[in-house]
Amino acid sequence: MSVPESLTGPRALVRRPGPRIAEGLVTHLDRRPVDPALALRQWERYVDTLRDHGWRITEVPPADDCPDAVFIEDTMVVFRNVALIARPGAESRRPETLAARRAAEALGCSVDAIRAPGTLDGGDILKIGDTVYVGRGGRTNAEGVRQLRDAFEPLGARVTAVPVSRVLHLKSAVTALPDGTVIGYPPLVEDPAFFPAFRPVPEEAGAHVVLLGGDALLMAASAPRTAELFAGLGYRPVLVDIGEFEKLEGCVTCLSVRLRGLAA
């Protein structure tokens, strides 16, 4: 894997879906058939959208024996220049982290890791400025939260634990707009009062946005009413179809690890 000379600017780690993606884990949804060929086309469009908005892409080597490996966000959490490698709550997903760790090291990140008995999935982390919200529930345990604090609070992070029980990960329920307002679909949010500013959205898939830069928001095509709401607030929704990944409790955030402003 080639690494560009400059490490500054937004970049994303991605991993293409493997041939066993239809076997991916489901926890809060009934299993539905997944089309691997369609999933690959949707993933390619997702990656192209990031690239079209100035993101530099690093493709992590595939992990074809791991059906959920495309959901690469779960492999790590990055704060400043430190990549904290996850220890997924689902044991079958733990082999996914090795190649992701190597990719983070190649980009110049300092690397730490969650250790047993801690568990932590990257999808349980929502960063807003220096505040790091961590979902404690199905995939991330109390020891994982403690190790996250130990890794990031010395760097200036404020770590806040949030209960998660209605969805797979914290970011299955909430993400945030560029102004820091947390957005979520109310039936899936344990308690909006955990967040200083909260705006409800009318669709479950509307709770998930990736900040592309400026006023652009990457969103799932399955949330048209939420896209209209955000457009009315002055944002520019950029819609992608990720329907095959939504069948596996995936969303636009979990298909990449976004790294902004790495020091060269």
Buried (B, 14 or more C-beta within 10 A) or exposed (E): EEEEEEBEBBBBBBBBBBEBBBBBBEEEEEEEEBBEEEBBEBBEEBBEBBEEBEBBEBBBBBBEEBBBBBBBBBBBBBBBBBBBBBBBBBEBBBEBBBBBBBBBEBBBBEBBBBEEEBBBBBBBBBBBEEBBBBBBBBBBBEBBBBBBBEBBEEEEBEBBBBEBEBBBBBBBBBBBBBEEBBBBBEEBBBEBEBBEEBBBBEBBBBBBBBBBEEBBBBBBBBBBEBBEBBEEEEBEBBBBBBBBBBBBBBBBBBBBBBBBEBEE
